[in-house]
């Protein structure tokens, strides 16, 4: 196993840290709202059959798997040639326009036509998201900082990302019209949240520049391109196990987000509870992220992450009980998921630059591109897996305002897809994560 190289003990000042983290506010909108509302928007507003809706969300991610590593290499080449990754970041700031278009489906489109519109704009948005996210997340590996400071940097990002997820997750259902969501409501939501995302992303670009000037950067040279760069990253055994575990985690969390509106409406009988459940899932991170940072400092990132994964699996099993468990118990279970989710957002992202540093790799962007492709794949597989559950249960699609009596099998699919399936996926993540063995050496190197 390659030993990590020591890094200077640079302490990053709060100003540049907050500027960097602000970029996650904008990314939080894209990460959250499509995962939370897009499947429901397709099946219950645009009358798209569940199987087709799931396919419309999954197919664009095939492009992501290919594009993200390429964007990562282009980011590395840009960094080697220009000394920064700024141009790609600025190109990615067009993401909010694609976000607004995603929900601005023309009035005459339903069914297949609506699914095609959403899929096309989802592809465009994902490409722009990659252009911003890949160079953004390469920043910790670029900076001349050590093991614990990389965790601290990502903790700032996590708190601000959580704020973005929470605000967009709470506002989005309200802006669409709540219980009486309409096409116009979704269009209004896309425009308003897109405008806020643009402002935050521009602040993030400026914050990255300040961090680079404050901490300095590692020496950059042009890394090998194309398949050579990709295969070099994938030959890294520690990276492979970390990526595999993160794929299971990303799939699980996005499945839960996609299932929230269905669970609130059809299991609990109150669509307005979508906001409550989203808040219970996301808000804990604002309070517990410093706690996860402390646990990681004391026990290491690997042990802390395994605890988070186990807690998520346990909370998911409670949700499989459904309404008979009582609303307070179910909200408490979602809160447990939220506490675990905070750790699962902080710790893997802090471990990935440890892998890059340990490998002595020059291609931080390529590693990050593979990582973000994995995240994007999980973001598609999660809603698709839930759509498969709905299809298997015989769920009937509808248009906005139309009342449908769902069969009992659909109710069971909604409940077990929201509880048992996430628990099983998270247990798989635990088994994969245990194969990652770099953390002790990375921690010792500081």
N, C-alpha and C positions, 0 to 999 in steps of 0.2 A: 504493500500500500504506500502510495506517495505521501510523504510527510509535508504538512503545510509549512509554508515559509513564514517566519515571524513578520509582523507588521508594526509600524510605529504606533504608540499609544495616543493617537490624536483624539482629542475631545471636541466634537462638533458643537458649535454654538447654536442656541435655540432658533435664532432668526432664520438662518439658512435651512435648518431642519424643518421648520414650519413651512417655509416657502416650497421646499421639495415635496413635503407631504400634501400641500394644497392640490397638487396635480391629481392626487387620488380622489379628491372630491368629484372631479369630472369623470374619472374612470369608474367611480362608484355608481354613477347614474347608468352607464352602459352595462356594468356587471349585474346590477340589480333589476332594473325595470324590465328588460326583455325576459329575463329568467322568471320574474314574478308574474308578469301579465301577458306575455306574448302568446303562450299556449291557450290561455283563457280567452284572450282577444280573438284568436282564430276560431275556437270552437263555439264560443258563446256570444260573439258579436258578428262574426263574419260567416257563420254557418259552414265552417270547414270541418270535414269529418276528422275524428281524432287521429286516425292512422296517417292521413295526409298532412295534418297539422304537425304531427311529430316529425314527419319526413321533411317538411318545409324548414324546420328548425335544425334538423340533423345534417341535411345535404350541404348547406353552406360551410359546415365545419370541415368537410373534406378539403376544401380550399385552404382552410386555416392550417391544417396539418402540413401542407406543402409550403405555404407562404411564410409562416412565422420563422422557421429556420433560415429561409432566404433573407427575410428582413433582418434577422440577427446578423447574418454575414455582411449585408450591406451596411449595417450599423457599425460593425467592426472596421470595415474598409473606410467608412467615413471618419471614424475616430482616429485611425492610423494616418489618414491623409490630412485631416483638418484639425485634429486635436480635440474634437468634441463630436457629439451626436445631435447637434441642435437642429439641423435641417429636417431630419426625419421627425423629430418631435413637433416641429412647426407644421409639417404636412399632416400629422395626426390630429392636429387641432381642428381639422375639417370634420371630425367625427360627429359633433353635435348636429350638423346639417343632415347627415345620414340617419341619425336617431330620430329627428323630427319627421323625415320622410317615411320612416318605417311604419309610423302610426297614422300617416296621412293617406290612407287607402281611398282611392276614388269611390264615390258613392255607388256607382253601378257595379262594382266588383264584389262578388261573394264566391264562396266555394273555391274551385280550382284557380280562377283568376286572382282572387284575393291571396291565396297561398303563394302564387307565383310572384306577386308584387312584394309580399313580405320577405320571401326567400331572396329576391334580387337585392333588396335594400339591406338585408341582413348580411349578405356577402360583402357589399360595399362598406358597411359599418365595421365589420370584422377586419377588413383590410386596413382601414384607417385606425382602428383600435390597435392593431399590431404595430403600425408605424409609430404610435405614441408609447405603447406599453413596453415594447422590447427595449428601446434605448433607455426608457425611464428605469426599468428594473435592472439594467446593467450598471446603474450608478454605484450601488454598494461594492461591486467587484472592481470598479474603476478607481475608487478612492483609496488613498493610502491610510486605511484604518484597520483595526484589529477585530478579533472574534466578537468581543462583547459590544464594541461600538457599532458593528454591523447589525447586531440585534437591536441596539438602541435606535439606530436609524430606521429600521423597519418597524419598530414599535411606534415611533411618531407617525409613520405612514399608516400603520394599522388603525390608530385612533382616529385619524382624519378620514381614512377610507370608511371606517365604521360610521362616522358622522354622515358621510355622503350616502352610504347604503341606507342608513336609518332615515335621513331626511327624504331621499328619493323614494324609499320603500313606503314611507307614510304618506307623502304627498301624492304620489302617482295614483293610488286608488281613489283618493279624494278628488283629484283634478279630473279624473275620467267621468265622475258623476256618481261614485259610490255604488249604491244598490241599483241605480238606474243609469249605468254606464252606456254611453252612446259613441258613435263614430266621431262626432264633433268633440266630445269630451276627451277622447284619446288624442285627437289632433291638438287640442289646446294643451294637454299635458306634455306632448312631445316638444312643442315650441317653448314652453316655459322652462322645463327642465333642461332642454338643450341649450338655452341661453345661459343658464347658470353654469352648466358644464364647461362651456367655452371659456368663460372668465376664469374658472378654477384651473383649467389646463394651461392657460397662458401664464398664470402665476407660477405653476409648477415648472415650466420651462426656465423662467427667471431664477427660481430657487435652485435648480440643478447647476446653473452657471455659478451661483454664489458658493455652493458646496465645493465645486471643483477648484475654485480660487482659494477657498479656505483650507481644505485638506490636502490639496495636491492630488495628482493622479499617478497610477502606475504607468510604467513605460509601455507605450503602444507600438506594436509593429503589425504589419499587414498579415493577418492569419490566412491559411489556405482556404480556398473558397469552395462553394458548391458541395458535392457529396463528400469531399475530403474533410471539410469542416464538420459536416453532420456526422459522419462515421467516427471521427475522432471523439466527439462528444458522447456518442452512443457506446463507444468502446469503454468508456469510463464506468466501471462496475458500480461504484458508489452513486454516481449520477443516475444510472439506470434504476436502481432500487428506490431512490428518492423520488424519481419521476413516476415510477409505477404506483407507489403508495399515494402520491399526490393525485394521480388520475382517479384512483378510487375515492379519495376524499372530495375532489372537485365534482365528480359525478354525483356523489351522495348529497352534498350541500345544494347543488342546483336542482336535484330531484325534489328535495324538501321545499325549496322556494317555489318551484312550479306547482307543487301540490297544495300550497297554502290556500289559494282561493277556492279550490274544490273542497278541501277539508272544512273550511269555514262555512261554505254554503250548503253542502250536501250532507256532511256528517254532523255539524253543529247547528245547522239550520239558520245561521245568521251571517250573511255575507259581510256585514260590517266588521266582523271579528277578524277579517283578513288583516286589518291595520293593527289590531291588538297582537296577533300572532307574529307579524313581521317585527313589531317593536320588541316582543319578548325574545325573538331570535337574534336580533341585531344589537339592541341597546346594551346588553351586558358587556360588550367589548369596550365600551367607553369607560367602564369601571374596572374591569378585570385585566385589561391588557398590561398595566403595570405589574399586576400580580403574576401573570405569565412570564414577564420579563425577569422578575425576581426568582421565580422557580427555575427558569433557564440558567440564570447565573449560578444558582446553588447546586442544581442537579444535572445541568446540561440540557441542551435543546432536545436531544433524542428522547430522554426519559420523560420530559415534560410533554412532548408530542404524543407519546404512547398513552399517557394519562388522559389527554384531551380526546384521543380517538376512542378510548374505552368509555369515557363519560358520554360521548355522543351516541354510541351504540346502546348504552343502557337507557338513555332518555327516549330513544326512538321506539324501544319496545313498549314503553308506557303509552305512546301515541297509538299503537296498534289496538289498544283496548277501546278507544273511541269515546263517544259521548257518555256511556255508562260510568266512566271514570270520574266524571264531573269536570266542569270548566276550570275550577281553580287548579286541580291536579294536572290537567292538560297544559294549561298556561305555564305551570311550574316546570313541566317536562320540556316544553319548548325553551324555557329559560336555561335549563341545563344544557340543551343543545347550543344555545347562544353562547354560554360560557366556554363550551368546548370549541365552538366555531371560532371564537377569538384566538384561542391557542393555535388552531389549525390554519389560521390566516397569517399569524405572526411567525411561527416557528419554521415551517418549510421554506418560507421566503427568506428567512435569515440563514438557513442551512445551505441554500443553493449557492450563494457567493462563497461559502466555506469550501464547497466542492471545487469551484473554479480556482480559488486560491491554492488549494491543495494540489490540484493537477498541474499548476504552473502554466495554465492555458492562457494564450493570448486572445482567444475568441470568446470573451465574456458575452458578446452579443449573440453568438451562435448558441451557446449554452442557454442563454435567456430565451432565444427564439424557440428552442425545443421545449423549454419549460412553459412558455406561454401558449404554444401549440397544444400542450397537454392540458393546460387549464381550459382552453377553448373547446377541446374535445370533450372534457368533462361537462362543460356548460351546455353542450348539445346532447350528450348521452343521458344526462339527468332528466331533462324534460321528455326526451324520447322514451326513456324507460317508463316514465309515468304515463305517457301517452299509450304505450303498449299495455300497461295495466288497465287503463280506461277502455281500450278497444277490447281486451279480453273479457272485461266485465260487461260489455254491451252498452257503454255510455252513449247517449244520444246527443248529437250536436244541435245547436239552436242559434237563432239570431238574437240580438239585444232586445230585451223586453219580453221575449217568448218564454212561457212557462212550460217545462217538460217534466213529466213524472218519470224519473229514472228507475230502471229495474233494480231489484234487491242486489243482484250480482254486481251492478255498477257501484252501489254503496259499499259493498265489501272490497271491491278493487280500489276505491278511493281511500278507504281506511287502511288496508294492509299495504298498499303501495306507499302510503305515507309513513308507515311504522315499521313493518317487518323488513321490507326491501332495504331501507336505509341502514337498518341494524346489520343485515347480512353484508352489505357493501363495506361498511365501516370495519367489520371484523376482518374482511379481506385486506383492508388497508393496514390493520395492525400487523398481520402476518408478513406483509411486504415490508413494512417499515422496520421490522426487527432485523431484516437482512442488511440494513444500513449500519456500518460500523465505523464511520469516519469521525464521529462527533468527539470521542475521547481525545484523539490526536489533535483535532482542530482546536479544542478547548485548551489543551496543554500548550499549544503554540501561541495562544493568545491572539 
